[in-house]
Amino acid sequence: MTVLRPYQTKNVNEILACLERGEDPLYVLPTGGGKTTVFTSVIGTTLSQGWESCVFVHRKELLRQASARLTAEGIEHGVIMPGFDLTSHKVHVASIDTVGARFDSLSHWLERLDLAIPDEAHHSVANKWDRVLQLPQRRFGNTATPCRTDGMGLGETGLFKRMIRGPSPKELIKMGFLAPGIVYAPPTGLDLSKVGKRGGDYVLSQIAALTDTDELTLIARRWYAKMCPGQPAVVFCTTVEHAKRVAQAFAAAGWRAASVDGKMSPAERDAAIIGLADGLVQVLTSCELIGEGLDIPAVSAVIDLRPSISTGLVLQHDGRAARPHEDKSHWTKIDLVGNTARHGMFDADRQWDLRSGIRGLERVVAATWRCRKCFRVWERPDQFSAMSCTCGSTQTVSGIAPARVDVMPGINGVSADTLHRMKLKDAVKVCKTLDDYKSLGRIKGYKPGWATYAYEQVISYRARFKRRAY
């Protein structure tokens, strides 16, 4: 039996208490923190009480991982996927696509389920998930990124009532349960200003045209050879074709490289992924297949060739290398598409919210600065100061303190949290005095001089309007 870490024991008890009260919890823990261990422990406890439960997953790799963990803990269970049907077991692991396809025949079973556990629960707002998850009596979700692709929260559908947060990435790194990351962002000249957006992210065909180039691939190869040569690395690309071309380019340069996609046979795909762990593969490329569920602690590098405006997607990618391993003291990210500047560092403390996800809270995360000499990326300081990079270079950085909306007072009856999400043109309508404007500036993370300037502009406008009235 797996011995739970102290924080896992605490979180398991919190989850069980929520379920007993009828409050469907959403458990948030960074990738590598042990979410599978937590939900397996919850299943073991509820099973002893006679509960019938099912873990729902969206990929075969995740199904196999969950099934293997349940087996390791001595929990007998059935599997629902192509070729496997519902059994008499009290516990199942099920493919969400298979359950959706058999919805009519499985609806009675879904209705009697005491507990549904969606793994990677940030997908649960999709229609195929919501249809299935509405039927069981209780739900308990697990995710490292509790928001939709567009940044909105997971509480809108009513599936989850309360968020339970485990330790932050910084806390897990301090405890030794995650490895620290080092980020490099060499200049590439990539211009995304004219790229359109669809479904909460960049239009895939447009970013593919910008990133699937020999020039960008060459930069990726050179920086891999410079910063983490030979280390197990995953490269996130925009399309399957892009991933194949990047793998071919790395292989032509002498690295053992492979590409994986959903059209490959399971044996071929598994061989390539397992190759990262045993050294047969040094560089593995993909567009989506390895973004979640890749649990190989030996992975030491992430090369980002896919720009995204989805914080959740970027953090899921970064998390593939964050697990600790005896052969690595840290992991390396080579960001060639500006994702770190756009979303902040992987270990930044994010104020996830069940209702709003991360949308509107991006400014709460500390911004970054980049060394002009070695292009290493650092978290921006809270104050204007001279910062030193490990390469020996020093440069002056204009610090911007991250807003702490959760501890700030509201303005004239409107909470700081609400004001932070409001558009500025609407938020200023709440302000009546100069002090109100100063408070709003702190909530929004603006520079100190903004409040005085904005207040004076309003006073001047009111004076002009008053003169015109006469």
C-alpha positions as CSV (number, residue, x, y, z in Angstrom):
1,M,0.0,0.0,0.0
2,T,1.2,3.5,-0.8
3,V,2.0,5.7,2.2
4,L,0.4,9.0,1.7
5,R,2.4,12.2,2.0
6,P,1.2,14.5,4.8
7,Y,-0.5,16.9,2.4
8,Q,-2.2,14.0,0.6
9,T,-3.6,12.7,3.9
10,K,-5.0,16.2,4.7
11,N,-6.5,16.6,1.2
12,V,-8.0,13.1,1.2
13,N,-9.8,13.9,4.5
14,E,-11.0,17.2,3.1
15,I,-12.4,15.5,0.0
16,L,-14.1,12.8,2.0
17,A,-15.7,15.5,4.3
18,C,-17.0,17.3,1.2
19,L,-18.5,14.2,-0.3
20,E,-20.2,13.3,3.0
21,R,-21.8,16.8,3.1
22,G,-22.9,16.5,-0.5
23,E,-20.5,19.2,-1.8
24,D,-18.9,17.9,-5.0
25,P,-15.2,18.9,-4.7
26,L,-12.7,19.8,-7.4
27,Y,-9.2,18.9,-6.2
28,V,-6.4,21.1,-7.6
29,L,-2.8,19.8,-7.4
30,P,0.2,20.6,-9.7
31,T,1.2,18.0,-12.2
32,G,3.5,15.5,-10.4
33,G,2.0,16.2,-7.0
34,G,0.2,12.8,-6.8
35,K,-3.5,13.3,-7.8
36,T,-3.8,9.7,-8.8
37,T,-2.6,8.6,-5.4
38,V,-5.2,10.9,-3.8
39,F,-8.2,9.7,-5.8
40,T,-7.1,6.1,-5.4
41,S,-7.1,6.6,-1.6
42,V,-10.6,8.2,-1.8
43,I,-11.8,5.2,-3.8
44,G,-10.4,2.8,-1.2
45,T,-12.2,4.5,1.6
46,T,-15.6,4.9,-0.1
47,L,-15.4,1.3,-1.3
48,S,-15.2,0.2,2.3
49,Q,-18.4,2.0,2.8
50,G,-20.1,0.2,-0.1
51,W,-20.0,3.1,-2.6
52,E,-19.9,2.3,-6.3
53,S,-17.5,4.5,-8.2
54,C,-15.9,5.1,-11.6
55,V,-12.9,7.0,-12.8
56,F,-13.5,8.6,-16.2
57,V,-10.6,9.4,-18.5
58,H,-10.3,10.6,-22.1
59,R,-7.2,8.7,-23.3
60,K,-6.1,5.1,-23.2
61,E,-2.8,6.1,-21.6
62,L,-4.7,7.7,-18.6
63,L,-7.0,4.6,-18.4
64,R,-4.0,2.3,-18.2
65,Q,-2.3,4.4,-15.6
66,A,-5.4,4.6,-13.4
67,S,-6.1,0.9,-13.7
68,A,-2.5,0.0,-12.9
69,R,-2.6,2.2,-9.7
70,L,-5.9,0.6,-8.5
71,T,-4.4,-2.8,-9.1
72,A,-1.2,-1.9,-7.2
73,E,-3.4,-0.8,-4.2
74,G,-5.3,-4.1,-4.3
75,I,-8.6,-2.6,-5.5
76,E,-10.4,-4.9,-7.9
77,H,-12.1,-3.1,-10.7
78,G,-13.6,-3.4,-14.2
79,V,-12.7,-1.5,-17.3
80,I,-15.0,0.1,-19.8
81,M,-13.5,0.7,-23.2
82,P,-13.7,-0.8,-26.7
83,G,-13.8,-4.5,-26.3
84,F,-14.6,-4.3,-22.5
85,D,-18.0,-4.1,-21.0
86,L,-19.6,-3.2,-17.6
87,T,-18.8,-5.8,-15.0
88,S,-20.2,-6.5,-11.5
89,H,-17.3,-4.7,-9.8
90,K,-18.0,-1.8,-7.5
91,V,-15.2,0.2,-9.1
92,H,-14.6,0.9,-12.8
93,V,-12.2,2.9,-15.0
94,A,-14.0,4.1,-18.1
95,S,-13.2,5.8,-21.4
96,I,-15.5,8.8,-21.6
97,D,-15.9,8.3,-25.3
98,T,-17.0,4.6,-24.8
99,V,-19.5,5.6,-22.1
100,G,-20.8,8.3,-24.4
101,A,-21.2,5.9,-27.2
102,R,-23.1,3.4,-25.0
103,F,-25.0,6.1,-23.1
104,D,-28.4,4.6,-23.5
105,S,-27.4,1.2,-22.3
106,L,-25.3,2.6,-19.4
107,S,-27.6,5.3,-18.2
108,H,-29.1,3.2,-15.4
109,W,-25.6,2.3,-14.1
110,L,-24.6,6.0,-14.3
111,E,-27.6,7.0,-12.2
112,R,-26.8,4.5,-9.5
113,L,-23.1,5.4,-9.3
114,D,-22.3,6.9,-5.9
115,L,-19.2,8.7,-7.1
116,A,-17.9,9.8,-10.5
117,I,-14.3,10.8,-10.6
118,P,-13.3,12.7,-13.8
119,D,-9.5,12.7,-14.2
120,E,-8.1,15.8,-15.9
121,A,-11.3,17.4,-14.9
122,H,-10.7,20.6,-16.8
123,H,-12.2,18.7,-19.8
124,S,-15.5,18.1,-17.8
125,V,-17.3,21.2,-19.2
126,A,-17.3,19.7,-22.7
127,N,-20.7,18.4,-23.7
128,K,-19.7,14.7,-23.9
129,W,-18.4,14.9,-20.3
130,D,-21.2,17.0,-18.9
131,R,-23.9,14.6,-20.3
132,V,-22.3,11.7,-18.4
133,L,-21.3,13.4,-15.2
134,Q,-24.7,14.9,-14.5
135,L,-26.2,11.5,-13.8
136,P,-24.1,10.1,-10.8
137,Q,-25.0,11.1,-7.3
138,R,-21.7,12.7,-6.4
139,R,-18.7,14.0,-8.3
140,F,-15.0,14.5,-7.4
141,G,-12.8,16.1,-10.0
142,N,-9.0,16.2,-10.3
143,T,-6.8,18.6,-12.2
144,A,-3.7,20.7,-12.2
145,T,-5.3,23.4,-14.2
146,P,-8.9,24.2,-13.0
147,C,-10.0,26.2,-16.0
148,R,-11.3,25.7,-19.5
149,T,-9.2,26.4,-22.6
150,D,-10.5,29.9,-22.7
151,G,-9.6,30.5,-19.1
152,M,-13.1,30.4,-17.6
153,G,-13.9,28.4,-14.5
154,L,-15.3,24.9,-14.0
155,G,-18.1,25.8,-11.7
156,E,-20.5,27.1,-14.3
157,T,-22.1,23.7,-15.1
158,G,-22.8,23.0,-11.4
159,L,-20.7,19.8,-11.5
160,F,-18.4,21.0,-8.7
161,K,-19.3,23.0,-5.6
162,R,-16.1,23.6,-3.8
163,M,-12.4,23.8,-4.7
164,I,-9.8,22.0,-2.6
165,R,-6.3,23.1,-3.2
166,G,-3.2,21.1,-2.5
167,P,0.3,22.6,-2.1
168,S,1.5,25.1,-4.7
169,P,4.3,24.3,-7.1
170,K,6.8,26.3,-5.0
171,E,5.8,24.4,-1.9
172,L,6.1,21.0,-3.7
173,I,9.6,22.1,-5.0
174,K,10.6,23.1,-1.5
175,M,9.4,19.7,-0.2
176,G,11.3,17.9,-2.9
177,F,8.3,16.5,-4.7
178,L,8.8,18.6,-7.8
179,A,12.0,19.6,-9.6
180,P,12.8,23.3,-10.1
181,G,12.6,24.6,-13.7
182,I,15.0,26.9,-15.6
183,V,13.5,28.8,-18.6
184,Y,15.3,30.2,-21.6
185,A,13.6,32.3,-24.2
186,P,16.0,33.1,-27.1
187,P,14.8,35.7,-29.6
188,T,13.1,34.3,-32.7
189,G,11.3,37.3,-34.2
190,L,8.0,35.5,-34.0
191,D,5.1,38.0,-34.5
192,L,1.7,36.8,-33.3
193,S,0.0,40.2,-33.4
194,K,-2.1,39.3,-36.5
195,V,-3.0,35.8,-35.5
196,G,-6.7,35.2,-35.0
197,K,-8.3,33.5,-32.0
198,R,-10.9,30.8,-32.0
199,G,-12.3,28.6,-29.1
200,G,-10.2,30.4,-26.5
201,D,-6.9,29.9,-28.3
202,Y,-4.9,30.9,-31.4
203,V,-6.2,29.7,-34.8
204,L,-4.2,26.5,-35.3
205,S,-3.7,26.9,-39.0
206,Q,-2.3,30.4,-38.6
207,I,0.2,29.6,-35.9
208,A,1.2,26.5,-37.8
209,A,2.2,28.7,-40.7
210,L,4.4,30.8,-38.4
211,T,6.0,28.1,-36.4
212,D,6.5,25.2,-38.8
213,T,9.6,26.8,-40.4
214,D,13.2,25.6,-40.9
215,E,14.4,28.7,-39.1
216,L,12.5,28.1,-35.8
217,T,13.3,24.4,-35.9
218,L,17.0,25.2,-36.3
219,I,16.9,27.5,-33.3
220,A,15.2,24.7,-31.3
221,R,17.9,22.2,-32.3
222,R,20.8,24.6,-31.4
223,W,19.4,25.5,-28.0
224,Y,18.7,21.9,-27.2
225,A,22.3,21.1,-28.0
226,K,23.5,24.1,-26.0
227,M,21.4,23.8,-22.8
228,C,20.4,20.2,-22.4
229,P,22.1,18.0,-25.0
230,G,21.0,14.3,-24.9
231,Q,18.6,14.8,-22.1
232,P,15.1,13.3,-22.5
233,A,13.0,16.1,-24.0
234,V,9.5,16.6,-25.3
235,V,8.8,19.1,-28.0
236,F,5.3,20.6,-28.3
237,C,4.3,21.4,-31.9
238,T,1.2,22.9,-33.6
239,T,0.2,20.0,-35.9
240,V,1.0,16.3,-36.5
241,E,2.9,17.3,-39.7
242,H,4.9,19.9,-37.8
243,A,5.8,17.4,-35.1
244,K,7.0,14.9,-37.7
245,R,9.2,17.5,-39.5
246,V,10.7,18.6,-36.2
247,A,11.5,15.0,-35.3
248,Q,13.1,14.5,-38.7
249,A,15.2,17.6,-38.2
250,F,16.5,16.5,-34.8
251,A,17.2,13.0,-36.2
252,A,19.2,14.5,-39.1
253,A,21.3,16.4,-36.5
254,G,22.3,13.1,-34.9
255,W,19.8,13.0,-32.0
256,R,17.5,9.9,-31.4
257,A,14.2,11.6,-32.1
258,A,10.7,10.3,-32.7
259,S,7.2,11.7,-33.3
260,V,3.9,10.4,-31.8
261,D,0.4,10.9,-32.9
262,G,-3.1,9.4,-32.5
263,K,-2.9,7.5,-35.8
264,M,0.0,5.3,-34.8
265,S,-0.5,1.8,-33.5
266,P,-0.5,1.5,-29.7
267,A,2.6,-0.5,-29.9
268,E,4.5,2.1,-31.9
269,R,3.3,4.9,-29.7
270,D,4.1,3.1,-26.5
271,A,7.6,2.2,-27.8
272,A,8.4,5.9,-28.6
273,I,7.1,7.1,-25.2
274,I,8.8,4.4,-23.2
275,G,11.9,5.2,-25.2
276,L,12.2,8.5,-23.3
277,A,12.6,6.6,-20.0
278,D,15.1,4.0,-21.2
279,G,17.2,6.3,-23.4
280,L,16.3,4.9,-26.8
281,V,14.6,8.2,-27.5
282,Q,16.2,11.6,-26.6
283,V,13.6,13.9,-28.3
284,L,9.9,13.1,-28.5
285,T,7.7,15.5,-30.6
286,S,3.9,15.7,-30.6
287,C,1.1,18.2,-31.0
288,E,-1.4,17.0,-28.4
289,L,-0.9,13.3,-27.5
290,I,1.8,13.9,-24.7
291,G,0.4,17.1,-23.3
292,E,-1.4,15.3,-20.5
293,G,-0.8,12.0,-18.8
294,L,2.9,11.6,-19.8
295,D,4.3,10.3,-16.5
296,I,8.0,9.8,-17.1
297,P,10.1,11.4,-14.4
298,A,13.3,11.1,-16.5
299,V,12.0,13.8,-18.9
300,S,14.3,16.8,-18.2
301,A,13.4,19.3,-20.9
302,V,10.5,20.9,-22.6
303,I,10.8,22.7,-26.0
304,D,7.8,24.9,-26.7
305,L,7.0,25.5,-30.4
306,R,3.3,26.0,-29.9
307,P,2.2,29.4,-28.8
308,S,-1.0,29.5,-26.8
309,I,-3.2,31.9,-24.9
310,S,-4.5,29.1,-22.7
311,T,-2.7,29.2,-19.3
312,G,-4.0,25.7,-18.6
313,L,-2.5,24.2,-21.8
314,V,0.9,25.8,-21.2
315,L,1.1,24.6,-17.6
316,Q,0.1,21.1,-18.6
317,H,3.0,21.1,-21.1
318,D,5.5,22.4,-18.6
319,G,4.4,19.8,-16.0
320,R,5.6,16.9,-18.2
321,A,9.2,17.7,-17.0
322,A,8.5,18.8,-13.5
323,R,8.6,15.4,-11.8
324,P,11.8,14.8,-9.8
325,H,14.3,12.1,-10.8
326,E,17.6,11.0,-9.4
327,D,19.4,11.9,-12.7
328,K,18.2,15.6,-12.7
329,S,18.7,18.5,-10.4
330,H,16.3,20.7,-12.4
331,W,14.4,20.7,-15.7
332,T,14.9,23.0,-18.6
333,K,12.3,24.8,-20.8
334,I,13.3,26.3,-24.1
335,D,10.5,28.7,-24.9
336,L,10.6,29.9,-28.5
337,V,7.0,31.2,-28.7
338,G,6.7,33.6,-25.8
339,N,4.4,31.4,-23.6
340,T,6.4,32.2,-20.4
341,A,6.1,35.9,-20.9
342,R,2.4,35.5,-21.7
343,H,1.5,33.3,-18.7
344,G,4.3,33.6,-16.1
345,M,6.6,31.0,-14.6
346,F,5.5,27.4,-14.1
347,D,5.9,27.7,-10.3
348,A,4.1,31.0,-9.9
349,D,1.3,31.0,-7.4
350,R,-2.0,31.3,-9.3
351,Q,-5.2,32.4,-7.7
352,W,-7.4,29.7,-9.3
353,D,-11.1,30.3,-8.9
354,L,-13.9,27.8,-9.3
355,R,-16.2,30.3,-10.9
356,S,-13.8,32.2,-13.1
357,G,-10.9,29.8,-13.5
358,I,-7.9,32.0,-14.4
359,R,-9.6,34.6,-16.6
360,G,-9.1,38.0,-15.2
361,L,-6.5,36.8,-12.7
362,E,-3.5,36.6,-15.1
363,R,-2.2,40.0,-13.7
364,V,-2.1,38.5,-10.3
365,V,0.8,36.3,-11.4
366,A,4.2,38.0,-11.2
367,A,5.5,39.1,-14.6
368,T,8.9,38.0,-16.0
369,W,12.1,39.5,-17.2
370,R,14.7,38.1,-19.6
371,C,18.5,38.4,-19.3
372,R,19.8,40.2,-22.4
373,K,23.0,38.1,-22.4
374,C,21.9,34.5,-21.9
375,F,18.1,34.9,-22.4
376,R,17.3,33.1,-19.2
377,V,13.8,34.1,-17.9
378,W,13.2,35.1,-14.3
379,E,10.3,36.2,-12.2
380,R,10.0,39.9,-12.1
381,P,10.9,41.5,-8.7
382,D,8.4,43.5,-6.6
383,Q,10.3,46.7,-6.9
384,F,12.5,48.6,-9.3
385,S,16.0,47.1,-8.8
386,A,19.2,45.8,-10.4
387,M,18.9,42.1,-11.0
388,S,21.7,39.7,-11.5
389,C,21.5,36.6,-13.7
390,T,23.5,33.4,-13.1
391,C,25.5,34.2,-16.2
392,G,27.0,37.2,-14.4
393,S,25.0,39.8,-16.4
394,T,23.2,42.6,-14.4
395,Q,20.4,44.7,-15.6
396,T,17.9,47.1,-14.1
397,V,14.4,45.7,-14.0
398,S,11.2,47.7,-13.4
399,G,9.4,45.6,-10.8
400,I,5.7,45.2,-10.6
401,A,4.3,43.7,-7.4
402,P,1.6,41.1,-8.1
403,A,-1.8,42.2,-6.8
404,R,-3.2,40.2,-3.8
405,V,-6.8,40.6,-4.7
406,D,-7.9,38.0,-2.1
407,V,-6.8,40.2,0.8
408,M,-7.7,43.7,-0.6
409,P,-10.8,45.6,0.6
410,G,-13.5,46.4,-1.9
411,I,-14.7,49.8,-3.0
412,N,-18.2,51.2,-2.2
413,G,-19.7,47.7,-1.7
414,V,-18.0,46.1,-4.7
415,S,-15.5,43.4,-3.8
416,A,-11.9,43.6,-5.0
417,D,-12.3,40.3,-6.7
418,T,-15.2,41.6,-8.8
419,L,-13.4,44.9,-9.6
420,H,-10.3,43.0,-10.7
421,R,-12.3,41.1,-13.3
422,M,-14.4,44.1,-14.5
423,K,-13.3,46.2,-17.5
424,L,-11.7,49.4,-16.4
425,K,-14.4,51.6,-18.0
426,D,-16.9,49.8,-15.7
427,A,-14.8,49.6,-12.6
428,V,-14.1,53.4,-12.5
429,K,-17.8,54.0,-12.3
430,V,-17.6,52.6,-8.7
431,C,-15.0,55.2,-7.7
432,K,-16.0,58.5,-6.1
433,T,-12.9,59.8,-4.4
434,L,-9.2,59.9,-5.1
435,D,-8.7,57.2,-2.4
436,D,-11.2,55.0,-4.4
437,Y,-9.0,55.5,-7.5
438,K,-5.9,54.6,-5.6
439,S,-7.5,51.5,-4.3
440,L,-8.6,50.5,-7.8
441,G,-5.1,51.1,-9.1
442,R,-3.7,48.7,-6.5
443,I,-6.4,46.1,-7.4
444,K,-5.6,46.4,-11.1
445,G,-1.9,46.4,-10.5
446,Y,-1.4,49.8,-12.1
447,K,1.6,52.1,-11.4
448,P,1.0,54.5,-8.4
449,G,0.7,57.6,-10.6
450,W,-2.3,56.2,-12.5
451,A,-4.8,57.0,-9.8
452,T,-4.0,60.7,-9.6
453,Y,-4.0,61.1,-13.4
454,A,-7.3,59.3,-13.8
455,Y,-9.0,61.2,-11.0
456,E,-7.8,64.5,-12.4
457,Q,-9.1,63.6,-15.8
458,V,-12.5,62.9,-14.3
459,I,-12.6,66.1,-12.3
460,S,-11.6,68.1,-15.4
461,Y,-14.3,66.4,-17.5
462,R,-16.9,67.1,-14.9
463,A,-15.9,70.8,-14.8
464,R,-16.1,71.1,-18.6
465,F,-19.5,69.4,-18.6
466,K,-20.8,71.7,-15.9
467,R,-19.7,74.9,-17.8
468,R,-21.4,73.6,-20.9
469,A,-24.6,73.1,-18.9
470,Y,-24.7,76.8,-18.1
